[in-house]
Amino acid sequence: MIRIWGRASAFNLQKAYWTLLETGQPHERIDAGGDFGGLDATDFLARNPNGRIPVIDDDGFVLWESQAIIRYLSEHYAPDLMPGSARERALAAQWMDWSQTTLQPAFMDLFWGGVRMPKDKQDSSFVRGALSRTVTALSLLDKELATRAFLVGDSLTVADIPAGTHLYRFFEMEDIEHPDLPHVTAWYARLRERPAYQRAVMVPFDDLIGKESF
Ligand SMILES: N[C@@H](CCC(=O)N[C@@H](CS)C(=O)NCC(=O)O)C(=O)O
């Protein structure tokens, strides 16, 4: 039984939880963080000294950092999610790292600035800037996805998981203009067909609107 800690609305939990659900392994998700708290408890800090979610415990093997969790769960339990050749694995690493260092910071600024920040405190130029950076990153993906159905190869791999996790929130945000991104939209439609994506990522975020802190 794999245990994973994290509230369902946490973006980094969603990446790891989506992967866990794709493996089909028996598991238990334990709410932690946000209003559930518990991240400063001694037993939690013993698992993750950063006091952050997600964390997993797989039969005594404890791991934190969402993208390390994605890689571990895939290699161990869902080899189909891990490309077969060293070059394809390198490309998957490239997309995962790009998502974490380019797309995610832009989108987090957009989400925190435009959703979590109470309306009367929102800085429209900050939100515009974050939207522009997010759209630049998604446009890059759109060009890539013009030639193939998934980021590496022709089926879902770890390459798709971090970037793909952004799409539900991006397309559900009502107050922003959504540019025409036909290939990203088609990729999103493919991800939305997956029960694991529906359960882990398509989580309404009404409870986060105007909620400035975790
Ligand atoms: N780099 C870490 C970041 C972890 C992180 O910052 N998680 C956030 C949730 S997305 C958190 O723990 N926030 C505190 C809380 O939810 O109470 C990862 O990818 O796992």
The ligand as an SDF file (V2000), in Angstrom:
LIG
                    3D

 20 19  0  0  0  0  0  0  0  0999 V2000
    9.2430   21.4820   -5.1570 N   0  0  0  0  0  0  0  0  0  0  0  0
    8.2270   20.8800   -4.3220 C   0  0  0  0  0  0  0  0  0  0  0  0
    7.2400   21.9820   -3.9130 C   0  0  0  0  0  0  0  0  0  0  0  0
    6.2520   21.4740   -2.8680 C   0  0  0  0  0  0  0  0  0  0  0  0
    5.2770   22.5790   -2.4570 C   0  0  0  0  0  0  0  0  0  0  0  0
    5.6250   23.7650   -2.3660 O   0  0  0  0  0  0  0  0  0  0  0  0
    4.0290   22.1380   -2.1780 N   0  0  0  0  0  0  0  0  0  0  0  0
    3.0140   23.0730   -1.7580 C   0  0  0  0  0  0  0  0  0  0  0  0
    1.6540   22.6670   -2.3380 C   0  0  0  0  0  0  0  0  0  0  0  0
    1.6070   22.7880   -4.0940 S   0  0  0  0  0  0  0  0  0  0  0  0
    2.8780   23.0210   -0.2440 C   0  0  0  0  0  0  0  0  0  0  0  0
    3.3330   22.1050    0.4060 O   0  0  0  0  0  0  0  0  0  0  0  0
    2.2150   24.0370    0.3180 N   0  0  0  0  0  0  0  0  0  0  0  0
    1.8810   24.0950    1.7090 C   0  0  0  0  0  0  0  0  0  0  0  0
    0.4530   23.7560    1.9380 C   0  0  0  0  0  0  0  0  0  0  0  0
   -0.2540   23.3060    1.0170 O   0  0  0  0  0  0  0  0  0  0  0  0
    0.0030   23.9210    3.0950 O   0  0  0  0  0  0  0  0  0  0  0  0
    7.5150   19.7440   -5.0990 C   0  0  0  0  0  0  0  0  0  0  0  0
    7.4590   19.8360   -6.3370 O   0  0  0  0  0  0  0  0  0  0  0  0
    7.0710   18.7690   -4.4810 O   0  0  0  0  0  0  0  0  0  0  0  0
  1  2  1  0
  2  3  1  0
  2 18  1  0
  3  4  1  0
  4  5  1  0
  5  6  2  0
  5  7  1  0
  7  8  1  0
  8  9  1  0
  8 11  1  0
  9 10  1  0
 11 12  2  0
 11 13  1  0
 13 14  1  0
 14 15  1  0
 15 16  2  0
 15 17  1  0
 18 19  2  0
 18 20  1  0
M  END
$$$$
